[in-house]
Amino acid sequence: MGDNSKNEKQPKANQISVKTTPEAKAAAESTERLAHEAKDLRGTLGFLSEKLERLSIDMEKAQLKEYVNLMHRPWQLIWKNFIAGLSRGVGIALGFTFFAATIVYLLQFLGALNLPIVGDYIADIVRIVQRQLEINPY
């Protein structure tokens, strides 16, 4: 048993004893700190890269490129707005014509029922509309 206590006190042949100087300790701490900062920077860069990718996808969805192209070509913008306004006007005219024709048809139908008071009023409205159409044919 005495041999074991002697072996514990003496370093083994495989072990290397290194004495660290204050400069070596400072260099090791500096290297460790730089590694930690590099890891933090990689995380931040990954986060920024993800945000930038999401921003570019959102810009594509918003069709920002087409908007900028229209701003650089004012005549194209004017032409598109002219066509859009013309289409909107034709749509409103057709819609109102359909609506008015439906109302006149319903009024004629209600006038044919000969309802008291309401029937006379509706008949007057239908006569006024028919006279107006005879005077100003389109």
C-alpha positions in Angstrom: 0.0 0.0 0.0 2.9 2.2 0.5 3.6 2.1 -3.2 0.3 3.6 -4.1 0.8 6.6 -2.0 4.2 7.2 -3.7 2.5 7.0 -7.1 -0.2 9.5 -6.3 2.4 12.1 -5.3 4.6 11.7 -8.3 3.3 12.7 -11.7 2.7 9.9 -14.2 4.9 9.5 -17.2 2.0 10.4 -19.6 1.1 13.6 -17.9 2.6 16.9 -18.8 2.9 19.6 -16.2 2.4 23.1 -17.7 2.9 26.2 -15.7 0.8 29.0 -16.8 2.0 32.6 -16.8 -0.2 35.6 -16.3 0.3 36.5 -20.0 -0.8 33.0 -21.1 -3.9 33.2 -18.9 -4.8 36.6 -20.3 -4.3 35.3 -23.9 -6.6 32.3 -23.1 -9.3 34.5 -21.6 -9.0 36.9 -24.6 -9.4 33.9 -27.0 -12.4 32.6 -25.0 -14.0 36.0 -25.0 -13.4 36.4 -28.8 -15.0 33.0 -29.4 -18.0 34.0 -27.3 -18.4 37.3 -29.2 -18.0 35.5 -32.5 -20.8 33.1 -31.5 -23.0 36.1 -30.6 -22.3 37.8 -33.9 -23.1 34.6 -35.8 -26.5 34.5 -34.0 -27.1 38.1 -34.7 -26.2 37.7 -38.4 -28.5 34.7 -38.7 -31.3 36.7 -37.2 -30.7 39.6 -39.5 -30.5 37.3 -42.5 -33.8 35.7 -41.6 -35.5 39.2 -41.2 -34.0 40.4 -44.5 -35.3 37.3 -46.3 -38.8 37.8 -44.9 -38.7 41.5 -45.9 -37.7 40.6 -49.5 -40.6 38.1 -49.7 -43.1 40.7 -48.3 -41.8 43.3 -50.9 -42.4 40.7 -53.7 -45.9 40.1 -52.4 -46.6 43.9 -52.3 -45.5 44.1 -56.0 -43.3 47.1 -55.1 -41.3 46.6 -58.3 -44.3 47.2 -60.5 -45.3 50.3 -58.5 -41.8 51.8 -58.9 -41.9 51.0 -62.7 -45.2 52.9 -62.9 -43.7 55.9 -61.1 -40.9 56.0 -63.7 -43.3 55.8 -66.6 -46.1 58.4 -66.0 -47.8 57.9 -69.4 -48.3 54.3 -68.6 -49.8 55.2 -65.3 -52.1 57.8 -67.0 -53.2 55.2 -69.6 -54.0 52.6 -67.0 -56.0 55.0 -64.9 -57.9 56.2 -68.0 -58.8 52.6 -68.9 -59.8 51.9 -65.3 -62.0 55.0 -65.2 -63.6 54.2 -68.5 -64.4 50.7 -67.4 -65.8 51.9 -64.1 -68.1 54.5 -65.9 -69.4 51.9 -68.4 -70.0 49.5 -65.5 -71.9 52.1 -63.5 -74.0 53.0 -66.6 -74.9 49.4 -67.3 -75.7 48.7 -63.6 -77.9 51.7 -63.3 -79.7 50.9 -66.5 -80.4 47.3 -65.3 -81.5 48.6 -61.9 -83.9 51.2 -63.4 -85.4 48.7 -65.9 -86.0 46.3 -63.1 -87.7 49.0 -61.0 -89.9 50.1 -63.9 -90.8 46.5 -64.6 -91.9 45.9 -61.0 -93.9 49.2 -61.0 -95.7 48.1 -64.1 -96.4 44.7 -62.5 -97.7 46.4 -59.4 -99.8 48.8 -61.5 -101.4 45.9 -63.3 -102.7 44.6 -59.9 -104.9 47.6 -59.5 -104.2 48.1 -55.9 -106.1 51.0 -54.4 -104.1 54.2 -53.9 -100.8 52.5 -54.4 -101.8 51.3 -57.9 -102.8 54.8 -59.0 -99.5 56.2 -57.7 -97.5 53.6 -59.5 -99.4 54.0 -62.7 -98.7 57.7 -62.6 -95.0 57.0 -62.2 -95.0 54.5 -65.1 -96.8 57.0 -67.4 -94.3 59.7 -66.5 -91.4 57.4 -67.3 -92.9 56.2 -70.6 -93.6 59.8 -71.7 -90.0 60.8 -70.8 -88.8 57.9 -72.9 -90.9 58.9 -75.9 -89.7 62.5 -75.7 -86.0 61.6 -75.3 -85.3 58.3 -77.1 -81.7 57.1 -76.6 
